[in-house]
């Protein structure tokens, strides 16, 4: 006889919305500000690991690299079109 199966909720990746409608993305200053906001969001969604947890530190570093790459692609589209309305959702792809 098998054990009963219980539905488990799917893991939810943490995400942060990065607003940019207050920025003029046609300027270098606006694009730099957007990049800083994205980096802060990447750090927030990937979290941190103890200095004594080398594997955890490596996981965080990979998460940050992958998440930044994904978010930067969205930002490039926003900057290219100088869009001022659609926020950028930064989501971890590794959790």
C-alpha positions in Angstrom: 0.0 0.0 0.0 1.2 3.4 -0.9 1.3 6.5 1.4 -1.2 9.2 0.7 0.1 12.1 -1.3 -0.3 15.6 0.0 -0.3 18.6 -2.4 2.6 20.8 -1.8 2.6 24.4 -2.9 5.1 25.1 -5.6 8.1 27.0 -4.3 7.8 30.7 -5.0 10.8 32.6 -6.3 11.3 35.8 -4.4 10.9 38.9 -6.5 11.2 42.6 -6.3 9.6 45.2 -8.6 12.0 47.9 -9.8 10.2 51.0 -10.7 11.7 53.4 -13.3 9.0 55.7 -14.5 10.6 58.5 -12.5 13.8 58.1 -14.5 14.6 59.6 -17.9 16.1 56.4 -19.4 17.3 58.4 -22.4 20.1 59.8 -20.3 23.2 58.1 -19.0 22.3 59.2 -15.5 18.9 57.6 -15.7 20.3 54.3 -17.0 23.0 54.2 -14.3 20.3 54.9 -11.6 18.2 52.0 -13.0 21.3 49.7 -13.0 21.9 50.5 -9.3 18.2 49.8 -8.5 18.4 46.5 -10.3 21.6 45.5 -8.4 19.9 46.3 -5.0 16.9 44.1 -6.1 19.2 41.3 -7.2 20.9 41.3 -3.8 17.5 41.3 -2.1 16.1 38.4 -4.1 19.2 36.2 -3.9 19.8 36.8 -0.2 23.0 36.3 1.7 25.0 33.4 3.2 27.2 33.2 6.3 30.9 33.9 5.8 31.5 30.3 7.0 29.2 28.8 4.4 31.4 28.5 1.3 28.8 26.5 -0.7 26.1 29.0 0.2 28.3 31.9 -0.8 28.9 30.2 -4.2 25.2 29.6 -4.6 24.5 33.3 -3.9 27.1 34.4 -6.3 25.6 32.2 -9.1 22.1 33.4 -8.2 23.3 37.1 -8.4 25.0 36.5 -11.8 22.1 34.7 -13.4 19.5 37.1 -11.9 21.4 40.2 -12.9 21.7 38.9 -16.5 18.0 38.3 -16.7 17.1 41.6 -15.2 19.6 43.5 -17.3 18.0 42.1 -20.4 14.7 43.6 -19.3 16.4 46.9 -18.5 18.0 47.1 -21.9 14.6 46.8 -23.5 13.2 49.6 -21.3 16.2 51.8 -22.0 16.1 51.1 -25.7 12.5 52.2 -26.0 12.8 54.8 -23.2 9.7 53.2 -21.7 8.4 55.0 -18.7 5.6 52.8 -17.6 6.4 49.1 -17.2 8.3 48.2 -14.1 11.0 45.6 -14.1 10.4 42.4 -12.1 13.6 41.0 -10.6 13.0 37.3 -9.7 15.5 34.8 -8.6 15.7 31.9 -11.0 17.5 29.5 -8.6 15.3 29.2 -5.6 
